[in-house]
């Protein structure tokens, strides 16, 4: 196969579909429009959801683009050969125009054509939807692939978890898909298929055939129009096409690798530890460059997108110091990315000075306390190790401590600027964990103490007593109780934030909730709203409240007597109020998003709707 550059692949892809009646549209912002449920644009389809649902796009019903995307769920994995937080997605779109009969032959032509990717047909494998109790298997797609030229033995019918493309959020357009793979080596066994982890198959492209719209209750309705949504990750495609072992070995990163080597005297690939540090710097500086340089550019902060930006910059600084990167060097690395991408994304050139200024400010801010923080971290670890050694010698049955305390983790954050995720990562390197729930409690307690005024002003994290805010506050009680019923009594609230528009609720749970669990929680809350249960307040002593089974957060802040709120026998909590008088006043409850908040902590965002 010939060598492909990023510029050539972008131009080839867009040109192929432009010749087939598609209008080239620019990338949307990394910050989603009118979607508070996600922080960043995570896929090519994200900005086009209204048009997939039937709105008319001003450029027509055949579109193609290169969309810049950010996914933050794997930040701690960045440093290996394949994970990236920022990436580009090549895509083409049919908004109620063509469907499988056109898209599959075009896909085959682009993959195998001499003027395009020129991959031998016998080096390609595809997967198609294998069917389940709701939908039959996609024999049409399989037949189209075979007719195009894919060997029958290289067409695999796969289950829903492999070949079903869900909506960008909890609701929206979705459907079956067909995925394309390059066969890079012989199968590891007769049962080997593209889902195998042996490395024989590497995915290069994905065609989604959208026929359905997922509703808030988990049901599916037919879309008014059939759509095609495709996605080819530029970094992954360049890696596969050029036979590289890592996305970091493509032309996208070559200039930055040279710059880091020049600044540090280290060589990419000379050791596993040095290579990992290079990759973290490459990914995180590139991502930060695009975040700050975006048309809706963000700056480091302690909330939302700004927190993610701050976290990746500080992680880059830490890994940079490991290989001797001089202070103030992130700007130099960023400059290589601005030069590489400015022809495709002119906003980077327009916002060049802002990018460099924000990177330099954040790097300097963290550098001031980095060495002190590392010393403090070592003190924590050494203290645990000394205690374990002493106690083990004294008592052979002693169980060694393996966790850095939540208050210590918060001290590292509050005093030295270490995001808890960085502390957790450093702890993992030393064979330890972090008490994240304890950290969250310490963080919340600090917030409570820092607030102006007293509990009379901010009751239970509630900044105002407006009617809608009060209803949402009552809904958090129902949500808390429902989570305990569905997920287990060990689930407890770890924080909340309520505005007039929505509630945000953090709780301890070790994994993402399933769609079925989310639906069950939502239905249980709505059942209790429908029952129109009175919300009963009673003042009790703290001991009486505990004995009666009332739960509460941060009990050290409560006085001798507390307010308790009961919603039948479903919810019993200590709380400062205010609350709705009856659950029926809430209307309806809808979970908008379930996501990670920190290690071991999940976050639900929910709203009330009119029934």
N, C-alpha and C positions, 0 to 999 in steps of 0.2 A: 504494500500500500504506500502511496505517496505521502509526504509530510504535509500536514494541514496547519495553517495558522488561524488564529481566532478571527482576524479580519476576513480571510478568505471564506471561512465557514459561515460567518454571518451573511456576507454578501451572496454566497451561493444559495443559502436557504431562502433568503428574502427574494432573490431573483427568480428562483424556481417557482414560487407561489405567485409572484407578481405576474409572471408569464401565463399563469392560469387564472387570471382575473381577480387576484387579491390586491387590495389596497394596503400599502405599508403604513402602519400607524406607529407613532412614537411610544416609547416606554412610559407607563404611568409612574407617578411618584412612589417611593418606598413607603410613604405614609398613606394608608388607605383613606379613600373618600367615604365619609358617612358610615363608617363601620367601627364603632367603639369596642367591638368584641375582640379585635386583634390589634396588635401594636404595629405590625408591618405587613406589606404586601408579600404573601408567601408563595404565590403561584401565578402563572401567566393568566389563569382564568379569573383571578380575584377582581381586577378592575373591570372586567367585562360581564359580571354577573347580571346587571340590569338588562343587558342586551340578550343574554342567554335566556332570560325570562320573558323576552318578547318586545322590549323597547327597541326602537329603530336606531341603529348606529348611523351617525352622519356620514361615515365613509362607505356605507353599504353593508351587504351581508356576506362578503368574503374578505377576510382581514388576515394580515400576517404581521408579526412584530418580534422584537427581542425585548423581553420584560426583565427589568432588574428586580431581584427578590432577596429577602432576608428571612432565614429560619433560625430561631434561637434555641430550639430544644436540645441541640447537641453541642452547645458551646464547650462543655467540658471534654468532649471527644475530639475537638479540633486539635490537631497536632499529629493525628494519624495520617494515612496516605490518601484518604478520600473525603473526610468531612470538611465542609465549608459553611460559614454562616451567610455570606453573600454569594449569589450565583446569578447567572443570566439564563433565561429560559427562551429558547427559540420556539415559536408557536405559530400555528395557522388556525383559522376559525371559519366555520360555516354557521351562520345564524339563520337556520331554517332553510338553507339552500341544499347543498349536496350532502350525502351521507356515506355509508360504508362502501357502496358500489364504486364511488369515485375515489374516496380517500385511500383505501387499501392499495389499489393499483398505483396511485401516486406515491405512496410510501415506498412501495417496492421499487419504483422507477428511481426515486431519489437515492435510495440505499445502494442500488446495484448499477445505475447508469454510468457509462464511461465519463460523461461530462459532470458527474456529481460525486458521490462517495465511492463508487466503483468497488463495492464489497462483493466478492464472489457469492452467488446465491447459496452455494452449499455451506457457506460460513455463517449463514443466518438462521436463527430459530425464532419462532413467535409463540406467544401464548394467547389464548382466547378464553372467554368466559365458559366455564364448564357446566353451568346450570345448578339450580338448587330448588327448594320447594316453592320459591316465588317466581322464578323465571327459567325457561328452558335453556339448554346450552346453545352457544352461538355458532351453529353449523353454517350460517351464512358467511360469517367472517372467515371461518376455516376454509370454506370452499373458494372464497375470493383469493385467499393467500395461495392456495394450491394452484389455482388457475394462473395466478401471476407468476409463479415459478418457485415457490418454497416447497421443499421436499415434504411429503406427507409425514415422514417420521420426525421432522423438525417442527411440527405443529402440535402444541401441547394444550389440552383442555385443563384449565386450572380452576380452583374453587374461588368463591366470592372474595376471600381475603386477598387474593392475588390479582383478580381481574374485575374489580368493581371500584369505580372512582367516585368517592363521596363528595359532598359539597365543600366549599371553602370554609364555611362555618358549620353551625349545627343544623342549618336548614339551607335549601337551595338546590340548584340543578345538579344532576348526577346521572350515572349510568354505567353500563359495562364498558370495558376497554380491551384493547389488544396491545400487547407490549412486544417490542422487537429487541433481539439480543444478537450480539456477535459471539460466535463460537470460537473460543481462543485456544482450547486444548481438548483432548479426548475426555469423554464423560468418565466420572470416577467409578460408576457402576451402571448396570442396565437400568436401574431405577432412577438414575440421575436426571434431573430436569432443571429448567431455568431458575427454580426456587432453591436449588442446592447451593451450599456455601463453598463448594470446592473451587470455584473460580473458573469453571469451564465456560460459563455463560456470563456475559456482561451486558446489561441493558443499555440501549442507546436511544430509544424513542418510545413514545407512548401515544396511541390514538384513543381518545375517549368518545364514545357515542352516547350523547346525552339525550335521554328520552323522558327522564323523570324529574320531579321536583319534590324533595324531601320536606315534609311538614314538621311543625314544632312538636306534634304528638308522635313523631316517628313513622308516620304513614307516608306513602308515596302516591303522587298523582301524576298523570301524563302531562308533560309540558305542551304548551300550545304549538310549539315548533320543535322539530328534531335538530340538534346541533352537533357539530364536530368540534372538539377541543383537543389539540395535540400539544405535546411538550417534549422538547429535546434539550436537556441541560448542556449548555455550551462547554463547561469545564469537563464534564463526564465524557461527552462526545469526542472532544479533542484528545483526551487520555486514551480512549478506546481506539480511535482511528490511527493514532500515532504509535500505538503499541507501548505506551508508557505504563509504569506501575503506579504512578501517583498523579493526581490532578495538578500537583505543584511543579511537575516537570514539563508543563506546557509553556508556550510563549507568553501566556498571561502573567507569569511570575518571574520570567527570566531577568528582567531589569532590576526588580526588587531584590532578588537573590544576590545579584552582583553587588548591589549597594550594601546589603547587610554584611556580605563577606568583606567588602572594603572597610566598613566601619568597625568590624569586630576582629578581623584577622582569622575568622573561622571559615570552614569550608562546608557547604551543604553536603550531607551524606557521609561526613567523616566519622560520625558516631550516631547512635540512636538518639542520645540525649540532645546533641547539637542539632540534629535534623528536626527533632520535635520542636525545639525552640525557634528555629527558622520558620517552620510551618505556622506556628502560633502567631509569630510576628507578621508573616505574609498575609494570613487570613484576616487577622484582627485589624491591622492597619488598613488593608483594602476596604473592609467593611466600614470602619470608622470614617474613612475618606468619603465613601458613598453616602453614609448617613448624614454627615455634616454638610456635604456638598449638594445634597438633594435640593430640589426646588422648594421643598417644605423643610429645609434643613433643621436639624435638631442639635442641641448642645448637651453636654454631660449634666446630669442632675440626679436626684435621688428618687425619681418616680418614673414609671412607664418607659417610653422609648429612651429617655435620657439616662435612666438607670442602666439599661442594657448597654448603651454606648459607653457609659463610665466603666462598667464592668469589663468590657472587652479591651478598652484602652489600658486599664490597670493590669489586666492579665497580660497584655502585650508587654508592658513595662517590666513586670516581674520576670517573664521569660527572656526579655532582652538583657536584663542584668545578669542572668545566668551565663550568657555567652559574651559578656563584656561589652554590651552595646552602650556607648557613651550617652550621658544624659542629654536630652534635647534632640535625639536622633530620629524620633518618629516622623518628624516633618520631612526629613531627607528620604525616608522610605516612602512616605505618602506621595512625594513629588514624582517618583517613578510611576505610580499608578495614575496620577493626573495626566502625565505625558502619554501613557499607554492608552487611556480611555477617552481623552478629551475630544477626539474626532467623532466618537459614537455618542458620548454623553457630554455635550458642551457645557452643561451646568457645573461640571467640575472645574473647568477653566474659569468660568464666570465667578465661582465662589472659592477660587484657589486660596486667596489670602485668609478668608474665614476658616477654611479647613486647617491651614497651617497654624493659625492663631489658637484655635480651640484645642488642637492636638497638643501644642506646646504648653498651653496653660494647664491642661489636665495632667500631662506628664510631669510638669514641675510640681504641681500640687501633691501628687502621689509620691514623687521621688523624695520630697522633704521628710516624709515619715516612713518610707519603705524599709530602710535599714533598721530603724528603731522597732518597727512592727515585726520584722523578721526575728529580731532579738527577743521580743516579747513572746512571739510564737514558740521560739526554741525554749524559752523558760517554761511555757505551758507543757510542752512535750517532755522536757527533762524532768519536770515535777512529777508527771504521770509515771515516767520510767523509773525514777528513784523510788516512788511509793510502791510500785509493783515489785521492784527488786527487794525492798525492805520487807514488805508484807509476805511475799512468797517464801523468803528465807525463814520468816517467823512462823508461818502457817502454810503447810503444803497444800491445804485445801482452798487456799485463797484464790479467788477468781480475779484475774488482772483487770484493771480499768482499761477501756479501749476507746473512750470518748472524751473529747475536749468539751468542757462545760459550756452551756449556753451563755452564761454571764461573761465568761472569758472570750467567747466568740464575739459577743456584742462589744466588749471592750476593744477588741482588735478593730472592729468596724468604727466605733464612735471616736476612738482616740487616734487610730492610725490609718483609717480610711480603707480597711480591707473589707470588700464585699464578702458576705458570709460564704458565697460560693467559692471564692479564692481560698478562704480558710479551710473549707471542706476539702478542696483539691489538695492543698498542702498537707492536710491531715491524712488523706488517703495515701499520699506518697510515703508517709511514715507508718502506715498500717493502722491508722486510727480513724474514728468517725467524729462527727460534731453533733451535739445535742441541738438540733435545729429548732425543735419545739421550744426549748429553753431560751434559745436566741430570740425567737419571735416574741416570747413572753417578756423578755428583758427590753426588747425594742418597743413593744407596746407600752410597757410601764414607763419607759423614758418619754414616749410621746405624751402620755397622760400628765406626767410631771411638768413637761415643758409647755403645756398649753396655758395661755393666758386665762386668768379667771379660775373658776372652780368647777366642780361637778355640776353646779347649777347651770353653767353655761354650756358645758359639753357633757350631756348625759349619755353614758354607754356609747361613746364615740359618735354621738349624734350632734352635729353642729347647729341644727335648727329644729324647731318644733312645727314646721309647716305640715299641712295635712298629708301631702304625698310622702314626705319624709317619714312621718309617723307611721303611715301604713307600711312602708317598706321596712321600717324597724320591727314592726310586729311580724312581718313576713320572715325576718331572719330567725325569729324564735321557732316558727313552723318549719323552716328549712333545717335548722339545727336538729330538731327532733326527728324530722323525716330522714336525715342522713344517718342518725343513730339506728333508726328502724331498718333501713335498707342495707347499710354498710357494716353495722355493728356498734355496740355500746361504747367501744373504745374510741370512737370518733368524737373529737371535741373541738369547739371553736378555738381558733388561734388568732383571730383578729377580724375586724369588719370595718367597712367604710361605706357610708350611706349618703346619697345626695337625693335631690328631688326626683331625679330620673331613674336611678338604679341602685341596687345594693351590691356590694362586693363582700364575700364571705370566705375567710380562710379557715381550713380545718386540716387536722393531721390525717393522712392516708398515704400508703406507700406506693400507689400506682394510679394511672388515669382511670377514671370511672368508665364503665362500658356504656354504650348507648342505652342498653336495657336498664341499667342502674339509674342513669340520668332521668329516663322516662318514668321509672318507678317513684323517684323522689318528687318529680314534678307533679305526678298524679296524686300522690299522697298529700302534698301541700294543698292542691286544688280541692281535694276531697274535704279537707278540714275547713277550707274557706267556704265551700258549699254548705257545710253543716251549720254555718253561722254561729259559732260557739262564742259565748261571752268570754271576754278577757278580764280576769278577776285579779285585782291588786290587794295584797294584804301585807301589813308591816309585822315582821317577826324578828326575834333575836337571831343573830347569825347561827347560833347553835341550833335553835328550833328549825331554821330554814334548812340547814344541812340534814338534820334528823328527818325532816319531811321529804327529803329527796330533791330539793331544789339545787340546780347547778348554777355556777357563776364563774366568771373570769377574774383573775387578779384579786383574790379575796382579801389580800392585805390592805386594800384601799377602803374596804367597807368599815362602817362604824359598828357600834354594838347592836343597833337595830337596822334592818335592811328592808327594802321594798321587794316583794316577790310577786311574780305574775304567773298565773295559771291559765292555761287554755285547755279546759276540761282535764282529762287525765293524760293528754297527749304531750303537753309541754309545761315544764315547771322550772322557771329560771329566776335567779336574783338579778335585778336590773334597776337602773335609775329612771327608766321611762324616757319619753312618753309612749303610749301605745293606743291603738284603735280600741274602741269599746267592744266591738264584736268582729270576728274574723270575716263575716260576710261583707264588711266594708272594703275589703281588699280587692274585690273584683275577680281577677284571675292572675295566676303566677306562671312565669315563663323563664326557664333557664336559658340565658343567651350564650354562655360560654363556660366550659370547665377546663382548667388549665393548671400547669404547675406554677406555684408561687416561689417555692424554694425546695431544697431536698427534703422529701418527706412531707411537704405541705402542698395541698391543692387549693385552688381558688375557684369559686363560682361567682359569676356575674349574672344577675337576674333582674327582671323588671316585672311590674304589675301591668296588666292589660285589662281593658274593659270587656266584660263578657256580653 
